[in-house]
């Protein structure tokens, strides 16, 4: 079937086909013959009814079958004849009609995978990324471990200061509001922490057990409750207890709290962890550098819209899932998802471009990932969630996501190959 391809913006292809009446009639006659051989028409033996009777009795069926038949012929012509056409979406038909003279016309659009002119990797020099771990970095991690295992002990006779834990009864009232005052017994504040309003931290400075302090904080002007927006909340804070943080000593005993024999083993384990972290950071930095270098001339505004839209949806789904898992008190139904989608789009475009470039490289290099390596990839993913690898793989199979994981493993392998070809070390 004769057709015309027109390349449009955002890697969209328009397909238009026109089939002349005599060619359409030839295809129609074949369909009529097929129906005639099977149809039962009153007054005629099977297969003996005149073509005119068949066409009159089965007009709608013939038209529908002819339409499907001609459309199928077109798709076969296009997809078998255009070697460089790699569809991303199914054709979206805008015109499908038979003219008064019997001619057939079809117009459709589909998105196709871009093919980029990528520079050669030869000559690209990777930036230096040291894997050396300093003593200062180890001490910093030991400090974090101290914080994790710190104890809160009564601060008898002390006055409240930054870093102390204040237990208090808290009462709050919005100026001019008819609502009942807010009350919370046993509220806890770590003075000076990011989670405590600055006004409350300042009010609690130098407080002692039994003191009552007052604080005032202005509510945001864009508060959903317009009656309270921009108004002050006046707090009364009755101090019930003060505690101070006591850090454990950096010694063998600290090492035993994390299941190790002694401090020397703990330091070595921290060093290994930091080296592994630096390896991961280096790989991510090299990946970003190489992809930016390869796609330097690509316009991110010229990407297949369906891929951008689906990636935005995936990002918003991940955001909603994260919010739900963290137990954040947010009404997802009331959120401005259109605004969130607009904010997510730049990152989604970058993700789409990265994937397209890596898929092109994977095809060019014929990157293959054996099933045992896919299983290793699944095991790594399972470790992040604390689910046994076999159970995680079974869940992926049930959800129909194994092919998705195989694709992700192939993309990861392509990143490794890209780094190798530029002289980088891959673990």
C-alpha atoms as one frame of an Amber mdcrd trajectory, in Angstrom:
protein
   0.000   0.000   0.000   1.520   3.378  -0.962   2.208   5.627   2.029   4.043
   8.787   3.008   6.096   9.385   6.143   6.406  12.913   7.497   8.796  13.593
  10.350   7.409  16.093  12.846   8.629  17.659  16.090   9.495  15.602  19.177
  10.348  12.517  17.123   6.780  12.080  15.935   6.089  10.465  12.567   2.935
  11.080  10.550   1.890   8.202   8.323  -0.582   8.897   5.548  -1.871   6.379
   3.020  -4.299   6.646   0.118  -5.553   3.582  -1.712  -7.359   4.046  -4.981
 -10.919   2.708  -5.480  -9.936  -0.178  -7.759  -7.354  -1.458  -5.258  -9.854
  -1.103  -2.404 -12.471  -2.986  -4.400 -10.028  -5.802  -5.050  -9.442  -6.214
  -1.297 -13.180  -5.933  -0.631 -13.904  -8.705  -3.138 -11.532 -11.035  -1.300
 -13.325 -10.397   1.975 -16.711 -10.921   0.353 -15.530 -14.255  -1.045 -14.391
 -15.365   2.384 -17.687 -14.409   4.022 -19.675 -15.930   1.170 -17.971 -19.301
   1.662 -19.133 -19.470   5.276 -22.324 -17.415   5.408 -25.805 -18.857   5.592
 -28.288 -16.815   3.554 -31.971 -17.870   3.454 -32.872 -19.284   0.059 -29.347
 -20.228  -0.888 -27.121 -23.158  -0.222 -23.942 -22.390   1.819 -21.395 -20.703
  -0.414 -23.839 -20.176  -3.279 -25.401 -16.832  -2.366 -24.719 -14.047  -4.914
 -22.026 -11.536  -3.998 -24.632  -8.765  -4.098 -26.731 -10.562  -1.490 -23.674
 -11.042   0.699 -22.722  -7.371   0.432 -26.239  -6.258   1.278 -26.696  -8.626
   4.213 -23.210  -8.185   5.738 -22.457  -4.579   4.768 -21.362  -3.435   8.230
 -19.263  -6.532   8.844 -17.579  -6.231   5.444 -16.814  -2.545   5.971 -15.322
  -3.176   9.430 -13.267  -6.148   8.241 -12.056  -4.245   5.188 -11.038  -1.330
   7.363  -9.081  -3.598   9.736  -7.537  -5.470   6.810  -6.310  -2.326   5.039
  -5.006  -0.847   8.284  -3.089  -4.055   8.986  -1.649  -4.022   5.458  -0.401
  -0.494   6.018   1.279  -1.290   9.340   3.039  -4.293   7.808   4.213  -2.194
   4.877   5.546   0.542   7.142   7.183  -1.538   9.852   8.661  -4.114   7.478
   9.870  -1.511   5.020  11.361   1.120   7.336  14.428  -0.383   8.973  15.269
   2.741  10.976  11.754   3.107  12.389  11.672   2.077  16.060   8.159   2.828
  17.414   7.715   3.910  21.002   3.927   4.285  20.867   1.158   2.582  18.946
  -0.147   4.543  15.961  -2.783   7.106  16.916  -5.259   7.285  14.018  -6.678
  10.723  13.237  -8.287   9.926   9.858  -9.779   6.606   8.801 -12.347   6.822
   6.047 -13.724   5.572   2.763 -14.378   8.335   0.239 -17.559   8.516  -1.815
 -15.687   7.082  -4.788 -14.503   4.098  -2.712 -10.945   5.284  -2.072  -9.454
   4.553   1.342  -7.572   7.134   3.387  -5.715   6.731   6.680  -3.646   9.257
   8.655  -1.919   8.352  11.922   0.886   9.507  14.179   3.311   7.627  16.349
   6.413   8.428  18.355   9.674   6.783  17.383  12.902   6.244  19.243  15.460
   8.930  18.403  18.797   7.965  16.928  21.506  10.345  18.044  24.841  11.090
  16.425  27.003  10.401  19.453  30.695  11.280  19.587  33.278   8.517  19.910
  34.429   7.647  23.397  38.049   7.574  22.299  39.897  10.560  23.680  37.423
  11.330  26.450  39.360  11.583  29.702  37.568  10.775  32.928  37.969  13.240
  35.813  40.046  12.087  38.768  38.214  10.718  41.795  40.393   9.548  44.666
  39.404   6.535  46.759  41.755   7.529  49.579  40.163   7.696  53.009  41.591
  10.154  55.516  41.754   9.729  59.284  39.526  12.803  59.569  36.808  11.064
  57.531  36.980   8.026  59.801  36.725  10.247  62.874  33.679  11.941  61.376
  31.952   8.566  60.964  32.896   7.607  64.506  31.276  10.861  65.645  28.075
   9.911  63.826  28.164   6.518  65.513  28.548   8.230  68.874  25.478  10.322
  68.122  23.488   7.222  67.167  24.301   5.548  70.497  24.046   8.637  72.682
  21.983   8.517  75.868  19.757  11.207  77.336  20.431  11.720  81.037  18.823
  14.105  83.528  20.448  17.534  83.576  19.935  18.182  87.274  20.485  21.779
  88.305  21.317  22.812  84.717  19.733  25.506  82.594  18.437  24.738  79.111
  20.916  25.299  76.269  21.427  24.275  72.657  21.480  20.514  72.239  19.487
  19.792  75.417  16.198  17.887  75.419  13.306  19.781  76.990  10.167  17.949
  78.049   7.283  20.372  78.485   3.537  20.866  78.409   2.761  23.038  75.402
  -0.267  25.270  74.934  -0.939  27.308  71.795  -3.612  29.753  70.696  -4.071
  31.590  67.411  -4.789  35.275  67.911  -8.385  36.145  67.094  -9.404  32.505
  66.562 -12.510  30.967  68.104 -10.890  27.491  68.082 -10.045  25.810  71.355
  -6.422  26.340  72.404  -3.955  23.651  71.317  -2.577  21.530  74.150   0.115
  18.832  74.207   1.437  17.243  77.365   4.937  15.835  77.376   6.092  17.564
  74.214   9.812  17.179  73.513  12.140  19.757  71.995  15.841  19.575  71.254
  16.877  23.194  71.569  18.473  24.592  68.433  17.539  21.644  66.209  16.014
  22.174  62.759  12.823  20.411  63.855  12.066  23.023  66.535  10.797  26.495
  65.575  13.456  29.105  66.196  11.046  31.134  68.346  10.537  28.210  70.747
  14.280  27.437  70.947  14.992  31.059  71.832  12.238  31.117  74.474  13.636
  28.010  76.163  17.208  29.281  76.455  18.395  29.239  80.116  15.068  27.775
  81.316  14.981  25.517  84.363  12.569  22.791  85.433   9.369  24.452  86.655
   9.781  27.584  84.513   7.046  28.816  82.200   8.126  30.478  78.993   6.154
  32.219  76.254   6.783  32.345  72.526   5.020  33.691  69.460   5.254  32.471
  65.877   3.611  33.887  62.762   1.683  31.436  60.593   2.433  31.410  56.826
   0.520  33.913  54.687  -0.419  31.159  52.226  -1.904  28.866  54.882  -4.797
  26.802  53.519  -6.988  28.020  56.413  -7.396  31.628  55.262  -8.832  32.702
  58.650  -5.519  31.856  60.323  -3.089  32.786  57.540  -0.516  35.373  58.653
  -1.745  35.436  62.261   0.408  34.827  65.341   0.290  31.677  67.416   1.005
  32.406  71.076   2.602  29.555  73.014   2.891  28.845  76.715   5.573  26.309
  77.547   5.739  24.730  81.006   9.132  23.043  81.471   8.825  19.640  83.161
  12.263  18.086  82.634  15.688  18.751  81.151  18.024  16.146  79.706  21.472
  16.369  78.194  23.043  14.136  75.606  25.877  11.908  76.799  28.058  10.451
  74.058  29.705   7.051  74.487  33.481   6.861  74.483  35.211   5.923  71.241
  36.620   2.623  72.469  36.287  -1.142  72.189  32.930  -1.027  73.968  31.512
   1.187  71.195  32.739  -1.372  68.677  30.922  -4.184  70.461  27.608  -2.270
  70.209  27.747  -2.786  66.424  28.858  -6.405  66.642  32.625  -5.977  66.205
  35.501  -7.131  68.387  37.377  -3.921  69.039  37.979  -0.325  68.013  40.671
  -1.276  65.494  38.235  -3.548  63.660  35.598  -0.802  63.764  37.992   1.718
  62.202  38.894  -0.756  59.450  35.237  -1.535  58.773  34.498   2.205  58.516
  37.432   2.618  56.121  36.062  -0.182  53.882  32.589   1.368  53.964  33.967
   4.777  52.987  36.001   3.280  50.125  32.867   1.546  48.836  30.914   4.785
  49.140  33.632   6.639  47.231  33.567   3.948  44.529  29.805   4.407  44.171
  30.139   8.199  44.125  32.911   7.925  41.524  30.821   5.672  39.284  27.860
   8.062  39.526  30.111  11.047  38.772  31.671   9.306  35.757  28.230   8.245
  34.520  26.988  11.834  34.722  30.137  13.217  33.088  30.063  10.752  30.177
  26.343  11.123  29.502  26.616  14.920  29.552  29.595  14.706  27.186  27.889
  12.309  24.763  24.581  14.209  24.703  26.111  17.679  24.730  24.394  18.693
  21.492  21.010  17.096  22.157  18.021  19.370  22.739  16.177  18.172  25.861
  13.060  19.954  24.637  12.979  17.603  21.633  12.134  14.290  23.286   9.281
  11.815  22.708   6.389  13.277  24.767   5.041   9.893  25.888   8.376   8.977
  27.481   8.565  12.317  29.298   4.979  12.037  30.528   5.348   8.440  31.727
   8.593   9.326  33.531   6.925  12.284  35.258   4.128   9.961  36.403   6.682
   7.467  37.727   8.455  10.207  39.676   5.186  11.413  41.207   4.235   7.821
  42.068   7.593   7.387  43.821   7.031  10.659  45.700   3.561   9.597  46.846
   4.913   6.191  47.909   7.767   7.791  49.861   5.399  10.165  51.630   3.117
   7.279  52.570   5.974   5.074  53.822   7.410   7.889  55.944   4.078   8.389
  57.625   4.034  12.081  56.764   0.669  13.634  57.561  -0.092  14.960  54.082
  -3.419  14.922  52.280  -2.350  13.557  48.896  -5.783  14.240  47.396  -5.478
  17.964  48.086  -2.004  18.364  46.596  -1.485  20.339  43.399  -0.267  17.454
  41.250  -0.167  19.626  38.141   2.303  21.947  39.840   4.338  18.994  41.110
   4.393  17.538  37.586   5.741  20.832  36.211   8.509  20.811  38.821   9.328
  17.171  38.064   9.530  17.620  34.296  13.170  18.875  34.012  14.473  15.870
  35.962  12.187  13.581  33.953  13.589  14.960  30.681  17.128  14.323  31.889
  16.207  10.762  32.887  14.588  10.104  29.503  17.597  11.447  27.602  20.010
   9.397  29.726  18.002   6.237  29.088  17.737   6.858  25.334  21.497   7.377
  25.028  22.288   4.284  27.107  19.782   2.166  25.165  21.399   3.271  21.916
  24.838   2.339  23.241  23.552  -1.006  24.539  22.177  -1.848  21.091  25.324
  -0.657  19.329  27.602  -2.679  21.623  25.198  -5.639  21.861  25.296  -5.543
  25.669  23.865  -8.759  27.103  23.184  -9.551  30.765  23.111 -13.288  31.609
  20.330 -14.385  33.935  22.731 -15.017  36.892  23.796 -11.372  36.660  20.142
 -10.328  36.584  19.652 -12.386  39.747  22.619 -10.585  41.323  21.034  -7.250
  40.385  17.759  -8.380  41.979  19.628  -9.493  45.113  21.233  -6.046  45.427
  17.837  -4.413  45.042  16.308  -6.819  47.589  19.007  -5.960  50.135  17.847
  -2.329  50.138  14.350  -3.386  51.167  15.280  -6.185  53.538  13.362  -8.775
  51.508  14.986 -12.152  50.690  16.133 -12.215  47.019  13.977 -15.233  46.126
  10.891 -13.566  47.570  11.710 -10.282  45.839  12.106 -12.037  42.482   8.813
 -13.871  42.978   7.099 -10.555  43.743   8.566  -9.002  40.603   7.326 -11.941
  38.537   3.846 -11.663  40.036   3.782  -7.923  39.272   5.017  -8.515  35.717
   8.149  -6.430  36.339  10.922  -8.923  35.573  11.463  -7.535  32.068  11.705
  -4.088  33.608  14.420  -5.358  35.952  16.262  -7.045  33.088  16.195  -3.723
  31.243  17.553  -1.914  34.311  20.327  -4.501  34.640  21.228  -4.030  30.957
  21.357  -0.256  31.405  23.619  -0.671  34.460  25.885  -3.000  32.471  26.032
  -0.417  29.681  27.152   2.259  32.141  29.959  -0.078  33.261  30.947  -0.726
  29.646  30.945   3.009  28.927  33.302   3.595  31.853  35.587   0.731  30.815
  35.873   2.093  27.265  37.133   5.399  28.651  39.745   3.780  30.866  37.830
   3.817  34.134  37.847   1.075  36.737  34.630  -0.853  37.312  34.181  -3.077
  40.376
